[in-house]
Amino acid sequence: MEVFYLLVLLMAALISGFFYCNIDFNEAQVDSHLGKPNFIIILADDIGWGDLGANWPFTKETPNLDKMAKDGLRFEDFHAAASTCSPSRASLLTGRLGLRNGVTHNFAVTSVAGLPLNETTLADVLKEANYSTALIGKWHLGHHGPYHPNFRGFDYYFGIPYSNDMGCTDDPGYDIPPSPPCPRDSVMESCKVNPCTRSIALPLLENQKIVEQPVNLSRLTERYTEKVIHFIQKARESMHPFFLYFAPAHMHVPLQYNSQFANTSTRGPYGDGLRELDYAIGRILEEVNADFQNNTLVWFAGDNGPWSEKCEFSGSVGPFEGIWQTQQGGSSAKRTTWEGGHRTPAIAYWPGKIPANATSSSLLSTLDIFSTLIPLAGASLPPNRRYDGLDITKVLLGQSHGSHKALFHPNSGAAGQFGDLKTIRLKQYKAFYLTGGAKACKGGKGPEQQHDPPLIFNLLNDTAEEKPLDPLNPEYHAAFLQVKTVLNNILQDISTDNTSLADYSHDPDVILCCQPKHIVCRCENIT
């Protein structure tokens, strides 16, 4: 009998050794068997709350997104963490407001740095948890040296490293003012004839290599979609769980799209572009649904509200008009803390996990994506820093109506200092210590105004933010005391946190350019 047990132990040791030698293959299998979910985050650019048909009956361009909402969870009161590109994206990927992570305004083509290197991204955490990670689309958190996506947790990157209006193209699309195509001459004299308003051609990167400059915007969404589908398929083959962050150029100007979508919408070029975005998302969902395991959470949202300065080339805020501000002058959408600036369409889709045709009125934010996905992946939040998001897994699964007690909306350029917390959402109340509008369509900009005590609106009966509460009203007094308390608490918390400071210095030498001697860095046949 003792010999038998010895033989069993020896066999177990040999088997253990065999699996140890094949650890790469079998660790992936363990992840699959443990059921770690896959994650796809889709972050549309400059899209309005009213651009989703499921939100706003006047919108007819989003059948795939509307079906996604019908088959999943639609958020009614979901907010970007800031109302401009870089701060919004930094907060999504770190779960921290700009006053913590250091990113308070946009980076430029000549920016030396980006998201501070001591900040941990969602991709960093998930890669450490054995996820395959990819970013396809817009980054806008630094393109030079270690600030590139490949050094911030993403195994694979394909996209324009910043906004699609931060350089010229040969197919400039629709914008106000109109943009000329890139000059083809290699001498500076061409700028005297054809003004070089955007002097550097937009680069398209695959990892750290420029594969096209200037990028062809009319084919960009199609190419993004193909890369997304290819990544999903390869990740499945590897049996690793995956994290895909898809950040399309739509709906940021210049609006450009494949010719098959031209004149398909009564809303003109904006509607045509919206149809292309919706079509791309439909193709991605088809690929997700092809996996019989139903183990992929897809989360769609916007990075901020529509850019009203672009007139007919901007989206719809729906009912969130910010009338008090528009009466003062300027826009109340992108680059402001009015509802139209940061309340975005949002949907979570996970067949078999998230109840179909569900709606959440909870006060939530893109900050919550970080704090939700990490526990779902079986990972832990990075230590020695504080977070502004919530784990809303139970909300996704229909088991809770959890909500933020308060959200803080950073100033993003229309008034005050970048990143300042001068607007607070507390339950149904919205308090402004500072107001000011971004530029309106063909018009001026609203004046910066300080308010002490703050303007307070009750969004339950004043969605359009038209009439602030009377300061002599008891309702105002009760709301003001709560607002004052939560504002003091968050500022105190940030002052004692492990915060970062972004480097916003500039250097022309960091411009991405495949042919420095050419006037616009034009490259031919480099793919």
ABEGO torsion letter per residue (X at the ends): XAAAAAAAAAAAAAAAAAAAAAAAAAAAAAAAAAGBBBBBBBBBBGBBAAABAAABAABAABAAAAAAAAABBBBABBBBABABAAAAAAAAAAGBBAAAAGBABBBBAABABBBBAABBBAAAAAAAAGBBBBBBEBAGAEABEAABAAAAGBABBBEBABBAAAEBBABAEBBOBBBBBBBABABAAAAAABBBABABBBBBBBEABBABOBBBAAAAAAAAAAAAAAAAAAAAAAGBBBBBBBBBAOABOBBBBBAAABGABAAEAAAAAAAAAAAAAAAAAAAAAABAAGABBBBBBBABBBBAAAEAABBBAEABAGAAAAAAEEBABBGBABAAAABBBBBBBBBGABBBGBBBABBBBAAAAAAAAAAAAGBBBBBGBBBABBBAAAAAAGABABBBABBBBBBAGABEBBGBBABBBBEABBBBABBEBBBBBGBBBBBBBBBOBBBBBBAAABAAGABBBBAABAAAAAAAAAAAAAAAAAAAAAAABBBBBBBABBBAAABBBABAABAAGBBBGAX
